[in-house]
Amino acid sequence: MACQLPGKQTIRLLFDTAYRISRIQLVFQENELERTPEFVLCWSRGIEEKPTEIVRQQYDFSPHNNTRKREEYFVDLDALTMLELRINPDISGEGAHAFLEQLRLA
């Protein structure tokens, strides 16, 4: 999934029913630009609760070597009602696009 506008992006999933999540899988894709993105994954039990950070990670994309980044996290999130993924597609601020290929929850 590519966003139309460059820059930081937020994907927020809100659930009417609380879920127990044990695994989160993310796949990012970049075929053109060499850059260093960062993402932050957070969760909460309700809209009134401040989100808790699960992971914050930076990685490097290089069109000649590394064009795909797959991350899998084993978690124990009970009563989750909100999951948020914040993506900074280029920490240098060059205005790149975010490319999230896949987001899976189990």
Helices and strands as residue ranges (DSSP letters): E 9-29, E 38-44, E 52-58, E 68-88, E 100-105
